[in-house]
Amino acid sequence: MSEPKSLKRKITTKPLSEKYKAIQDIDKGLSKKDAAEKYGVPFSTLSTWLKSKDKISAAYEKGKNPKTLKLKKAGSEALDKAIFKWFLRAREQNIPINGEVLKEKAKRFAD
């Protein structure tokens, strides 16, 4: 006899555009339950989106990449600005930059 399959759901992260559309649908009168079914998320996830409604709406309306999955800020604003400044100068000089180079530079700046 085979054992029953696990009923655990797979966790997925929805892009900013879907979160924004779900919020807009609810604002237009769609019930939370129907919105959760429409967007394929648990009711609790939808509630979390609604708690972050202002952040999600502001990010979407300011033109943040709609495919973005998470809205996180940099740990240190000063470090983020310094790395970005370095990045722009390096690009002006046609220096090839990849993720590893960027990580290493961030570590040096942080120290």
C-alpha atoms as one frame of an Amber mdcrd trajectory, in Angstrom:
protein
   0.000   0.000   0.000   1.327   3.447  -0.866   1.454   6.273   1.642  -0.720
   9.345   1.051   0.974  12.290  -0.608   1.740  15.311   1.471  -0.947  17.969
   1.414   1.566  20.780   1.900   1.108  23.578  -0.555   3.983  24.875  -2.609
   5.017  28.368  -1.616   5.149  30.768  -4.515   5.914  34.467  -4.615   3.750
  36.621  -6.851   5.131  39.596  -8.780   4.354  43.174  -7.817   1.949  43.541
 -10.754  -0.282  40.688  -9.521  -0.299  42.015  -5.969  -1.307  45.437  -7.276
  -4.061  43.991  -9.490  -5.446  41.950  -6.589  -5.602  45.050  -4.411  -7.305
  46.984  -7.201  -9.858  44.190  -7.689 -10.714  44.226  -3.983 -11.049  48.014
  -4.059 -13.511  47.599  -6.949 -15.670  45.259  -4.888 -14.291  41.744  -5.441
 -14.521  39.739  -2.226 -11.276  38.774  -0.513 -12.163  35.108  -0.818 -12.751
  35.405  -4.579  -9.560  37.431  -5.028  -7.547  34.788  -3.164  -8.943  32.095
  -5.482  -8.437  34.234  -8.613  -4.772  34.902  -7.834  -4.082  31.428  -6.435
  -2.941  32.508  -2.989  -4.100  31.646   0.520  -6.420  34.111   2.236  -3.672
  34.943   4.760  -1.291  35.973   1.957  -3.918  38.259   0.498  -4.414  39.806
   3.947  -0.677  40.486   4.148  -0.825  42.229   0.752  -3.704  44.364   1.981
  -1.734  45.356   5.093   1.065  46.491   2.758  -1.377  48.119   0.336   0.255
  51.570   0.515   3.775  50.211  -0.073   2.679  47.973  -2.958   0.625  50.696
  -4.643   3.357  53.317  -4.244   6.047  51.014  -5.659   3.897  50.011  -8.633
   2.779  53.557  -9.408   6.332  54.932  -9.144   7.369  52.554 -11.913   9.168
  49.839  -9.967   9.704  46.751 -12.103   6.308  44.958 -12.133   8.092  41.586
 -12.124   9.711  42.383  -8.755   8.858  39.713  -6.214   9.827  41.396  -2.943
   9.878  44.981  -1.746  12.985  45.241   0.360  15.175  48.216   1.057  18.943
  48.102   1.343  20.308  47.456   4.810  22.331  50.653   4.743  21.273  53.648
   2.674  24.822  55.076   2.647  26.334  51.757   1.539  23.740  51.405  -1.201
  24.502  54.918  -2.519  28.260  54.312  -2.429  27.992  51.048  -4.362  25.673
  52.617  -6.923  28.087  55.546  -7.411  30.966  53.101  -7.888  28.861  51.053
 -10.303  28.094  54.098 -12.472  31.779  55.099 -12.622  32.823  51.531 -13.488
  30.242  51.371 -16.297  31.481  54.693 -17.708  34.937  53.109 -17.948  33.473
  49.985 -19.612  34.631  47.769 -16.756  32.749  44.455 -16.899  30.690  43.918
 -13.761  28.921  40.766 -12.659  27.222  39.698  -9.451  30.431  38.399  -7.864
  32.326  41.643  -8.527  29.433  43.645  -7.094  29.256  41.443  -3.966  32.995
  41.756  -3.372  32.890  45.537  -3.744  29.919  45.737  -1.362  31.849  43.698
   1.233  34.859  46.027   0.922  32.676  49.128   1.256  30.888  47.632   4.267
  34.209  46.978   6.034
